Amino acid sequence: MALNFNQYATEGNTFLKHYAKEMNLGDNREKAGRILTAILHALRDIITTEESLQFIAQLPMFLKAVYVNGWTIRRDRPKVRRIPEFIDLVRKHDGPAAINDFEYSDEVAEQYINTTFIYLRKYVSLGEMEDIRDGLPKELKSLIYSNIMF
C-alpha cells in the first residue's frame, strides 16, 4: 500500500479551513491549528494511554499526526480536576501564542474546547467519546458530556 502524503495534506488543509470557520476564526488556519493542537495535547495528557490509542484509532491520518506529535508516554499525568485547570493546560500547550489565541478569556477558551469536541464527533464514535468522558474527573465530564450527542 502506497502512502499518499499529498492526500493527507489536502484533507488536513480542508479540515482546518472548515474548523477555523466553525470556531469563528475566519480564514485563520494557523490560529485554528494551534488551538486544535493545544486542546488535543491537553486531552492526551489527562486520559490514559490506552484511551488515547482507542481515540486516535478513529481519527483520520492527518489528525493522528497532530495528536501524536511530540507525544511521550508517561505514567505520571498532570492532576487536572477542574475546567480552569484544563484551560490552563491547554494554554500551556499553546505556548506564547496562547495570549492571543485565547484572548485572556476563560469563556473564549471554554467555547473553543467545546466546539472542538463537537467537531471531533465527525470522526469519533459516540461510544468512544463516552469512554473518554467516563475516565475524566467529575468536574471535567461536562467538557464532553454536554456536546457528544451532536
C-alpha positions in Angstrom: 0.0 0.0 0.0 1.4 3.3 -1.0 1.1 6.3 1.3 -0.4 9.3 -0.3 1.0 12.2 1.8 -0.4 14.8 -0.6 -3.9 13.4 0.1 -3.3 13.7 3.9 -2.1 17.3 3.4 -5.2 18.1 1.3 -7.5 16.6 3.8 -5.8 18.3 6.7 -6.0 21.7 5.0 -9.7 21.2 4.2 -10.3 20.2 7.8 -8.5 23.3 9.1 -10.4 25.6 6.7 -13.8 24.2 8.0 -12.6 24.0 11.6 -11.5 27.7 11.5 -14.9 28.7 10.2 -16.6 26.6 12.9 -14.5 28.3 15.5 -15.4 31.8 14.1 -11.8 32.4 13.2 -12.4 33.3 9.6 -9.6 32.1 7.4 -7.0 32.0 10.2 -6.0 28.4 9.8 -2.7 28.9 11.7 -4.5 30.0 14.8 -7.1 27.2 14.4 -4.2 24.7 14.1 -2.5 26.0 17.2 -5.8 25.8 19.2 -6.7 22.3 17.9 -3.2 21.1 18.7 -3.2 22.6 22.2 -6.6 21.0 23.0 -5.7 17.6 21.7 -2.4 17.6 23.5 -4.1 18.7 26.8 -6.6 15.9 26.3 -3.8 13.4 25.6 -2.1 14.5 28.9 -5.1 13.7 31.1 -6.5 10.5 29.6 -4.9 7.1 29.8 -2.5 5.8 27.2 -5.0 3.0 26.4 -7.8 5.5 25.9 -5.6 7.7 23.7 -4.9 4.7 21.5 -8.6 3.9 21.2 -9.3 7.6 20.4 -6.7 8.0 17.7 -7.7 4.7 16.1 -10.8 6.5 14.9 -9.1 9.7 13.7 -8.1 10.3 10.1 -4.4 10.2 9.5 -3.9 14.0 9.5 -5.5 14.3 13.0 -3.5 11.3 14.2 -0.3 13.1 13.3 -1.4 16.2 15.2 -2.3 14.1 18.3 0.9 12.1 18.5 3.3 14.9 17.5 5.8 15.2 20.4 4.0 12.6 22.5 6.0 11.0 25.3 4.1 8.3 27.0 4.4 8.7 30.7 2.7 7.3 33.7 2.5 10.5 35.8 -0.2 12.6 34.2 -1.0 16.1 35.4 -3.6 16.3 38.1 -6.3 18.2 36.3 -9.6 18.1 38.2 -11.5 21.2 37.2 -12.2 23.1 33.9 -10.0 26.1 34.8 -7.1 23.7 35.3 -7.8 22.1 31.9 -7.9 25.5 30.3 -4.5 26.3 31.9 -3.1 23.1 30.5 -4.5 23.9 27.0 -2.8 27.4 27.2 0.4 25.8 28.4 0.4 23.6 25.2 -0.3 26.6 23.1 2.8 28.3 24.5 3.4 32.1 23.9 0.6 32.2 21.3 -2.0 31.5 24.0 -2.1 35.1 24.9 -3.5 36.0 21.5 -5.2 32.7 20.7 -7.4 32.6 23.8 -7.8 36.4 24.3 -7.1 36.2 28.1 -10.6 34.8 28.4 -11.6 31.6 30.0 -15.0 31.9 28.3 -13.4 32.0 24.9 -11.1 29.1 25.8 -14.0 27.0 27.0 -16.0 27.8 23.9 -13.1 26.7 21.7 -12.8 23.5 23.7 -16.5 22.8 23.5 -16.6 23.5 19.7 -13.5 21.2 19.2 -15.1 18.3 20.9 -18.3 18.8 19.0 -16.3 18.9 15.7 -14.4 15.8 16.6 -17.6 13.8 16.8 -17.5 13.8 13.0 -14.7 11.3 13.3 -15.0 9.7 16.8 -17.9 7.4 17.8 -20.3 8.3 20.5 -19.2 5.3 22.4 -15.5 6.4 22.4 -16.5 9.9 23.4 -18.4 8.4 26.3 -15.4 6.3 27.3 -13.2 9.4 27.4 -15.9 11.3 29.4 -16.2 8.4 31.8 -12.5 8.5 32.5 -12.4 12.2 33.3 -12.7 13.7 36.8 -16.3 14.6 37.7 -15.9 18.4 37.1 -14.4 17.8 33.6 -17.1 15.5 32.3 -19.1 18.4 31.2 -16.5 19.3 28.6 -17.6 16.3 26.6 -20.9 15.2 28.1 -23.0 18.2 27.0 -21.6 18.0 23.5 -21.3 14.4 22.5 -24.8 13.9 21.1 -24.1 16.2 18.2 
